[in-house]
Amino acid sequence: MDPFHARKMTARMQVAQEGDNPILLKTRSKTGHGPGKPISKVVEENLDGWVFLDDQLDVF
């Protein structure tokens, strides 16, 4: 899937952003949705989410 639409949406959100919080987009090549995704990619995605939350909320 071409990430063009997601990139375009992210750019629009960044322009409209009025606060200091970041608007981020992370894309991955050669991965899909659901079954067949390597466990290493699943772990990496979950870890990225937790690290982002910690950075933004300073919970850990």
PDB file of N, CA, C and O in Angstrom, chain B, residues numbered from 101:
ATOM      1  N   MET B 101       0.842  -1.175   0.000  1.00  0.00           N
ATOM      2  CA  MET B 101       0.000   0.000   0.000  1.00  0.00           C
ATOM      3  C   MET B 101       0.889   1.240   0.000  1.00  0.00           C
ATOM      4  O   MET B 101       1.840   1.340   0.775  1.00  0.00           O
ATOM      5  N   ASP B 102       0.571   2.160  -0.861  1.00  0.00           N
ATOM      6  CA  ASP B 102       1.319   3.411  -0.949  1.00  0.00           C
ATOM      7  C   ASP B 102       0.940   4.319   0.219  1.00  0.00           C
ATOM      8  O   ASP B 102      -0.240   4.614   0.408  1.00  0.00           O
ATOM      9  N   PRO B 103       1.915   4.766   1.000  1.00  0.00           N
ATOM     10  CA  PRO B 103       1.611   5.604   2.165  1.00  0.00           C
ATOM     11  C   PRO B 103       1.368   7.076   1.823  1.00  0.00           C
ATOM     12  O   PRO B 103       1.376   7.922   2.717  1.00  0.00           O
ATOM     13  N   PHE B 104       1.151   7.394   0.544  1.00  0.00           N
ATOM     14  CA  PHE B 104       0.972   8.787   0.133  1.00  0.00           C
ATOM     15  C   PHE B 104      -0.154   9.478   0.896  1.00  0.00           C
ATOM     16  O   PHE B 104       0.022  10.598   1.376  1.00  0.00           O
ATOM     17  N   HIS B 105      -1.309   8.822   1.013  1.00  0.00           N
ATOM     18  CA  HIS B 105      -2.449   9.453   1.678  1.00  0.00           C
ATOM     19  C   HIS B 105      -2.155   9.717   3.151  1.00  0.00           C
ATOM     20  O   HIS B 105      -2.534  10.759   3.684  1.00  0.00           O
ATOM     21  N   ALA B 106      -1.487   8.787   3.801  1.00  0.00           N
ATOM     22  CA  ALA B 106      -1.131   8.986   5.210  1.00  0.00           C
ATOM     23  C   ALA B 106      -0.136  10.137   5.354  1.00  0.00           C
ATOM     24  O   ALA B 106      -0.225  10.919   6.300  1.00  0.00           O
ATOM     25  N   ARG B 107       0.790  10.239   4.439  1.00  0.00           N
ATOM     26  CA  ARG B 107       1.759  11.345   4.480  1.00  0.00           C
ATOM     27  C   ARG B 107       1.059  12.687   4.260  1.00  0.00           C
ATOM     28  O   ARG B 107       1.366  13.677   4.925  1.00  0.00           O
ATOM     29  N   LYS B 108       0.126  12.704   3.328  1.00  0.00           N
ATOM     30  CA  LYS B 108      -0.620  13.931   3.041  1.00  0.00           C
ATOM     31  C   LYS B 108      -1.454  14.348   4.257  1.00  0.00           C
ATOM     32  O   LYS B 108      -1.488  15.527   4.610  1.00  0.00           O
ATOM     33  N   MET B 109      -2.121  13.389   4.894  1.00  0.00           N
ATOM     34  CA  MET B 109      -2.912  13.688   6.079  1.00  0.00           C
ATOM     35  C   MET B 109      -2.018  14.201   7.207  1.00  0.00           C
ATOM     36  O   MET B 109      -2.375  15.158   7.895  1.00  0.00           O
ATOM     37  N   THR B 110      -0.870  13.575   7.398  1.00  0.00           N
ATOM     38  CA  THR B 110       0.058  14.000   8.444  1.00  0.00           C
ATOM     39  C   THR B 110       0.544  15.423   8.194  1.00  0.00           C
ATOM     40  O   THR B 110       0.634  16.218   9.129  1.00  0.00           O
ATOM     41  N   ALA B 111       0.853  15.746   6.961  1.00  0.00           N
ATOM     42  CA  ALA B 111       1.298  17.106   6.628  1.00  0.00           C
ATOM     43  C   ALA B 111       0.204  18.124   6.929  1.00  0.00           C
ATOM     44  O   ALA B 111       0.486  19.205   7.446  1.00  0.00           O
ATOM     45  N   ARG B 112      -1.032  17.787   6.610  1.00  0.00           N
ATOM     46  CA  ARG B 112      -2.143  18.702   6.906  1.00  0.00           C
ATOM     47  C   ARG B 112      -2.323  18.886   8.409  1.00  0.00           C
ATOM     48  O   ARG B 112      -2.598  19.993   8.874  1.00  0.00           O
ATOM     49  N   MET B 113      -2.169  17.816   9.159  1.00  0.00           N
ATOM     50  CA  MET B 113      -2.289  17.913  10.613  1.00  0.00           C
ATOM     51  C   MET B 113      -1.168  18.775  11.190  1.00  0.00           C
ATOM     52  O   MET B 113      -1.397  19.552  12.117  1.00  0.00           O
ATOM     53  N   GLN B 114       0.039  18.640  10.646  1.00  0.00           N
ATOM     54  CA  GLN B 114       1.159  19.442  11.128  1.00  0.00           C
ATOM     55  C   GLN B 114       0.924  20.926  10.860  1.00  0.00           C
ATOM     56  O   GLN B 114       1.262  21.762  11.698  1.00  0.00           O
ATOM     57  N   VAL B 115       0.355  21.262   9.716  1.00  0.00           N
ATOM     58  CA  VAL B 115       0.069  22.658   9.389  1.00  0.00           C
ATOM     59  C   VAL B 115      -1.003  23.216  10.322  1.00  0.00           C
ATOM     60  O   VAL B 115      -0.919  24.364  10.759  1.00  0.00           O
ATOM     61  N   ALA B 116      -2.013  22.396  10.625  1.00  0.00           N
ATOM     62  CA  ALA B 116      -3.127  22.848  11.463  1.00  0.00           C
ATOM     63  C   ALA B 116      -2.801  22.818  12.952  1.00  0.00           C
ATOM     64  O   ALA B 116      -3.546  23.373  13.760  1.00  0.00           O
ATOM     65  N   GLN B 117      -1.712  22.186  13.315  1.00  0.00           N
ATOM     66  CA  GLN B 117      -1.331  22.022  14.721  1.00  0.00           C
ATOM     67  C   GLN B 117      -1.118  23.378  15.377  1.00  0.00           C
ATOM     68  O   GLN B 117      -0.368  24.210  14.867  1.00  0.00           O
ATOM     69  N   GLU B 118      -1.775  23.598  16.504  1.00  0.00           N
ATOM     70  CA  GLU B 118      -1.618  24.855  17.230  1.00  0.00           C
ATOM     71  C   GLU B 118      -0.807  24.700  18.510  1.00  0.00           C
ATOM     72  O   GLU B 118      -0.397  25.696  19.105  1.00  0.00           O
ATOM     73  N   GLY B 119      -0.573  23.477  18.937  1.00  0.00           N
ATOM     74  CA  GLY B 119       0.165  23.247  20.171  1.00  0.00           C
ATOM     75  C   GLY B 119       1.601  22.860  19.907  1.00  0.00           C
ATOM     76  O   GLY B 119       2.108  22.975  18.792  1.00  0.00           O
ATOM     77  N   ASP B 120       2.245  22.394  20.973  1.00  0.00           N
ATOM     78  CA  ASP B 120       3.647  21.987  20.878  1.00  0.00           C
ATOM     79  C   ASP B 120       3.817  20.486  20.688  1.00  0.00           C
ATOM     80  O   ASP B 120       4.928  20.017  20.442  1.00  0.00           O
ATOM     81  N   ASN B 121       2.731  19.729  20.798  1.00  0.00           N
ATOM     82  CA  ASN B 121       2.836  18.277  20.688  1.00  0.00           C
ATOM     83  C   ASN B 121       3.138  17.868  19.251  1.00  0.00           C
ATOM     84  O   ASN B 121       2.621  18.468  18.309  1.00  0.00           O
ATOM     85  N   PRO B 122       3.970  16.852  19.085  1.00  0.00           N
ATOM     86  CA  PRO B 122       4.354  16.440  17.739  1.00  0.00           C
ATOM     87  C   PRO B 122       3.236  15.689  17.019  1.00  0.00           C
ATOM     88  O   PRO B 122       2.417  15.015  17.644  1.00  0.00           O
ATOM     89  N   ILE B 123       3.219  15.819  15.718  1.00  0.00           N
ATOM     90  CA  ILE B 123       2.367  15.019  14.845  1.00  0.00           C
ATOM     91  C   ILE B 123       3.330  14.120  14.080  1.00  0.00           C
ATOM     92  O   ILE B 123       4.136  14.599  13.282  1.00  0.00           O
ATOM     93  N   LEU B 124       3.245  12.833  14.325  1.00  0.00           N
ATOM     94  CA  LEU B 124       4.200  11.890  13.754  1.00  0.00           C
ATOM     95  C   LEU B 124       3.503  10.856  12.882  1.00  0.00           C
ATOM     96  O   LEU B 124       2.331  10.543  13.089  1.00  0.00           O
ATOM     97  N   LEU B 125       4.220  10.340  11.926  1.00  0.00           N
ATOM     98  CA  LEU B 125       3.764   9.228  11.101  1.00  0.00           C
ATOM     99  C   LEU B 125       4.916   8.251  10.994  1.00  0.00           C
ATOM    100  O   LEU B 125       6.032   8.625  10.632  1.00  0.00           O
ATOM    101  N   LYS B 126       4.641   7.010  11.307  1.00  0.00           N
ATOM    102  CA  LYS B 126       5.670   5.984  11.159  1.00  0.00           C
ATOM    103  C   LYS B 126       5.170   4.962  10.152  1.00  0.00           C
ATOM    104  O   LYS B 126       4.085   4.401  10.306  1.00  0.00           O
ATOM    105  N   THR B 127       5.961   4.729   9.135  1.00  0.00           N
ATOM    106  CA  THR B 127       5.613   3.729   8.127  1.00  0.00           C
ATOM    107  C   THR B 127       6.661   2.627   8.147  1.00  0.00           C
ATOM    108  O   THR B 127       7.818   2.838   8.511  1.00  0.00           O
ATOM    109  N   ARG B 128       6.220   1.461   7.749  1.00  0.00           N
ATOM    110  CA  ARG B 128       7.130   0.316   7.675  1.00  0.00           C
ATOM    111  C   ARG B 128       6.959  -0.354   6.320  1.00  0.00           C
ATOM    112  O   ARG B 128       5.839  -0.520   5.837  1.00  0.00           O
ATOM    113  N   SER B 129       8.053  -0.728   5.722  1.00  0.00           N
ATOM    114  CA  SER B 129       7.969  -1.428   4.446  1.00  0.00           C
ATOM    115  C   SER B 129       7.975  -2.932   4.680  1.00  0.00           C
ATOM    116  O   SER B 129       8.503  -3.428   5.675  1.00  0.00           O
ATOM    117  N   LYS B 130       7.386  -3.621   3.758  1.00  0.00           N
ATOM    118  CA  LYS B 130       7.371  -5.085   3.760  1.00  0.00           C
ATOM    119  C   LYS B 130       6.704  -5.675   4.996  1.00  0.00           C
ATOM    120  O   LYS B 130       7.120  -6.723   5.490  1.00  0.00           O
ATOM    121  N   THR B 131       5.669  -5.001   5.495  1.00  0.00           N
ATOM    122  CA  THR B 131       4.861  -5.556   6.575  1.00  0.00           C
ATOM    123  C   THR B 131       3.407  -5.379   6.194  1.00  0.00           C
ATOM    124  O   THR B 131       3.053  -4.482   5.428  1.00  0.00           O
ATOM    125  N   GLY B 132       2.580  -6.236   6.732  1.00  0.00           N
ATOM    126  CA  GLY B 132       1.157  -6.153   6.436  1.00  0.00           C
ATOM    127  C   GLY B 132       0.359  -6.021   7.705  1.00  0.00           C
ATOM    128  O   GLY B 132       0.881  -5.653   8.758  1.00  0.00           O
ATOM    129  N   HIS B 133      -0.921  -6.327   7.587  1.00  0.00           N
ATOM    130  CA  HIS B 133      -1.815  -6.279   8.729  1.00  0.00           C
ATOM    131  C   HIS B 133      -2.094  -7.709   9.187  1.00  0.00           C
ATOM    132  O   HIS B 133      -2.379  -8.585   8.371  1.00  0.00           O
ATOM    133  N   GLY B 134      -2.010  -7.935  10.479  1.00  0.00           N
ATOM    134  CA  GLY B 134      -2.475  -9.194  11.050  1.00  0.00           C
ATOM    135  C   GLY B 134      -1.610 -10.401  10.766  1.00  0.00           C
ATOM    136  O   GLY B 134      -0.385 -10.334  10.873  1.00  0.00           O
ATOM    137  N   PRO B 135      -2.253 -11.528  10.396  1.00  0.00           N
ATOM    138  CA  PRO B 135      -1.541 -12.804  10.252  1.00  0.00           C
ATOM    139  C   PRO B 135      -0.371 -12.719   9.276  1.00  0.00           C
ATOM    140  O   PRO B 135      -0.448 -12.071   8.233  1.00  0.00           O
ATOM    141  N   GLY B 136       0.691 -13.382   9.644  1.00  0.00           N
ATOM    142  CA  GLY B 136       1.862 -13.416   8.792  1.00  0.00           C
ATOM    143  C   GLY B 136       2.904 -12.370   9.135  1.00  0.00           C
ATOM    144  O   GLY B 136       4.027 -12.415   8.633  1.00  0.00           O
ATOM    145  N   LYS B 137       2.532 -11.422   9.994  1.00  0.00           N
ATOM    146  CA  LYS B 137       3.494 -10.402  10.393  1.00  0.00           C
ATOM    147  C   LYS B 137       4.477 -11.040  11.368  1.00  0.00           C
ATOM    148  O   LYS B 137       4.053 -11.683  12.328  1.00  0.00           O
ATOM    149  N   PRO B 138       5.771 -10.878  11.148  1.00  0.00           N
ATOM    150  CA  PRO B 138       6.757 -11.469  12.054  1.00  0.00           C
ATOM    151  C   PRO B 138       6.583 -10.951  13.484  1.00  0.00           C
ATOM    152  O   PRO B 138       6.280  -9.776  13.695  1.00  0.00           O
ATOM    153  N   ILE B 139       6.777 -11.831  14.451  1.00  0.00           N
ATOM    154  CA  ILE B 139       6.623 -11.456  15.859  1.00  0.00           C
ATOM    155  C   ILE B 139       7.567 -10.316  16.221  1.00  0.00           C
ATOM    156  O   ILE B 139       7.242  -9.496  17.080  1.00  0.00           O
ATOM    157  N   SER B 140       8.724 -10.253  15.580  1.00  0.00           N
ATOM    158  CA  SER B 140       9.660  -9.161  15.866  1.00  0.00           C
ATOM    159  C   SER B 140       9.053  -7.807  15.497  1.00  0.00           C
ATOM    160  O   SER B 140       9.295  -6.815  16.184  1.00  0.00           O
ATOM    161  N   LYS B 141       8.270  -7.758  14.422  1.00  0.00           N
ATOM    162  CA  LYS B 141       7.610  -6.507  14.023  1.00  0.00           C
ATOM    163  C   LYS B 141       6.496  -6.148  15.002  1.00  0.00           C
ATOM    164  O   LYS B 141       6.308  -4.974  15.321  1.00  0.00           O
ATOM    165  N   VAL B 142       5.763  -7.142  15.478  1.00  0.00           N
ATOM    166  CA  VAL B 142       4.698  -6.903  16.453  1.00  0.00           C
ATOM    167  C   VAL B 142       5.295  -6.331  17.736  1.00  0.00           C
ATOM    168  O   VAL B 142       4.779  -5.359  18.286  1.00  0.00           O
ATOM    169  N   VAL B 143       6.380  -6.935  18.208  1.00  0.00           N
ATOM    170  CA  VAL B 143       7.049  -6.458  19.421  1.00  0.00           C
ATOM    171  C   VAL B 143       7.574  -5.037  19.209  1.00  0.00           C
ATOM    172  O   VAL B 143       7.421  -4.180  20.079  1.00  0.00           O
ATOM    173  N   GLU B 144       8.185  -4.792  18.064  1.00  0.00           N
ATOM    174  CA  GLU B 144       8.724  -3.463  17.764  1.00  0.00           C
ATOM    175  C   GLU B 144       7.616  -2.404  17.750  1.00  0.00           C
ATOM    176  O   GLU B 144       7.799  -1.308  18.280  1.00  0.00           O
ATOM    177  N   GLU B 145       6.469  -2.729  17.146  1.00  0.00           N
ATOM    178  CA  GLU B 145       5.353  -1.783  17.106  1.00  0.00           C
ATOM    179  C   GLU B 145       4.836  -1.481  18.510  1.00  0.00           C
ATOM    180  O   GLU B 145       4.578  -0.324  18.843  1.00  0.00           O
ATOM    181  N   ASN B 146       4.687  -2.512  19.326  1.00  0.00           N
ATOM    182  CA  ASN B 146       4.216  -2.303  20.695  1.00  0.00           C
ATOM    183  C   ASN B 146       5.215  -1.477  21.501  1.00  0.00           C
ATOM    184  O   ASN B 146       4.825  -0.579  22.248  1.00  0.00           O
ATOM    185  N   LEU B 147       6.480  -1.778  21.352  1.00  0.00           N
ATOM    186  CA  LEU B 147       7.510  -1.031  22.067  1.00  0.00           C
ATOM    187  C   LEU B 147       7.514   0.439  21.643  1.00  0.00           C
ATOM    188  O   LEU B 147       7.628   1.333  22.482  1.00  0.00           O
ATOM    189  N   ASP B 148       7.391   0.680  20.350  1.00  0.00           N
ATOM    190  CA  ASP B 148       7.337   2.065  19.864  1.00  0.00           C
ATOM    191  C   ASP B 148       6.189   2.828  20.513  1.00  0.00           C
ATOM    192  O   ASP B 148       6.346   3.989  20.890  1.00  0.00           O
ATOM    193  N   GLY B 149       5.053   2.186  20.643  1.00  0.00           N
ATOM    194  CA  GLY B 149       3.900   2.831  21.268  1.00  0.00           C
ATOM    195  C   GLY B 149       4.149   3.178  22.718  1.00  0.00           C
ATOM    196  O   GLY B 149       3.821   4.278  23.162  1.00  0.00           O
ATOM    197  N   TRP B 150       4.727   2.245  23.460  1.00  0.00           N
ATOM    198  CA  TRP B 150       5.008   2.497  24.884  1.00  0.00           C
ATOM    199  C   TRP B 150       6.062   3.581  25.072  1.00  0.00           C
ATOM    200  O   TRP B 150       5.946   4.415  25.970  1.00  0.00           O
ATOM    201  N   VAL B 151       7.079   3.569  24.237  1.00  0.00           N
ATOM    202  CA  VAL B 151       8.128   4.594  24.332  1.00  0.00           C
ATOM    203  C   VAL B 151       7.547   5.971  24.024  1.00  0.00           C
ATOM    204  O   VAL B 151       7.880   6.950  24.691  1.00  0.00           O
ATOM    205  N   PHE B 152       6.682   6.046  23.018  1.00  0.00           N
ATOM    206  CA  PHE B 152       6.049   7.318  22.682  1.00  0.00           C
ATOM    207  C   PHE B 152       5.188   7.814  23.841  1.00  0.00           C
ATOM    208  O   PHE B 152       5.260   8.987  24.208  1.00  0.00           O
ATOM    209  N   LEU B 153       4.377   6.930  24.418  1.00  0.00           N
ATOM    210  CA  LEU B 153       3.545   7.330  25.554  1.00  0.00           C
ATOM    211  C   LEU B 153       4.384   7.811  26.726  1.00  0.00           C
ATOM    212  O   LEU B 153       4.059   8.815  27.360  1.00  0.00           O
ATOM    213  N   ASP B 154       5.450   7.104  27.009  1.00  0.00           N
ATOM    214  CA  ASP B 154       6.326   7.522  28.107  1.00  0.00           C
ATOM    215  C   ASP B 154       6.919   8.899  27.834  1.00  0.00           C
ATOM    216  O   ASP B 154       6.986   9.743  28.727  1.00  0.00           O
ATOM    217  N   ASP B 155       7.343   9.116  26.605  1.00  0.00           N
ATOM    218  CA  ASP B 155       7.930  10.407  26.252  1.00  0.00           C
ATOM    219  C   ASP B 155       6.914  11.539  26.396  1.00  0.00           C
ATOM    220  O   ASP B 155       7.248  12.617  26.887  1.00  0.00           O
ATOM    221  N   GLN B 156       5.694  11.297  25.976  1.00  0.00           N
ATOM    222  CA  GLN B 156       4.675  12.347  26.000  1.00  0.00           C
ATOM    223  C   GLN B 156       4.048  12.548  27.375  1.00  0.00           C
ATOM    224  O   GLN B 156       3.734  13.676  27.756  1.00  0.00           O
ATOM    225  N   LEU B 157       3.865  11.461  28.122  1.00  0.00           N
ATOM    226  CA  LEU B 157       3.165  11.544  29.404  1.00  0.00           C
ATOM    227  C   LEU B 157       4.085  11.457  30.609  1.00  0.00           C
ATOM    228  O   LEU B 157       3.674  11.733  31.736  1.00  0.00           O
ATOM    229  N   ASP B 158       5.342  11.070  30.365  1.00  0.00           N
ATOM    230  CA  ASP B 158       6.321  10.904  31.442  1.00  0.00           C
ATOM    231  C   ASP B 158       5.767  10.011  32.551  1.00  0.00           C
ATOM    232  O   ASP B 158       5.772  10.379  33.726  1.00  0.00           O
ATOM    233  N   VAL B 159       5.287   8.824  32.153  1.00  0.00           N
ATOM    234  CA  VAL B 159       4.656   7.919  33.111  1.00  0.00           C
ATOM    235  C   VAL B 159       5.621   6.913  33.729  1.00  0.00           C
ATOM    236  O   VAL B 159       5.333   6.371  34.796  1.00  0.00           O
ATOM    237  N   PHE B 160       6.736   6.655  33.100  1.00  0.00           N
ATOM    238  CA  PHE B 160       7.657   5.655  33.647  1.00  0.00           C
ATOM    239  C   PHE B 160       8.859   6.324  34.262  1.00  0.00           C
ATOM    240  O   PHE B 160       9.748   5.644  34.776  1.00  0.00           O
TER     241      PHE B 160
END
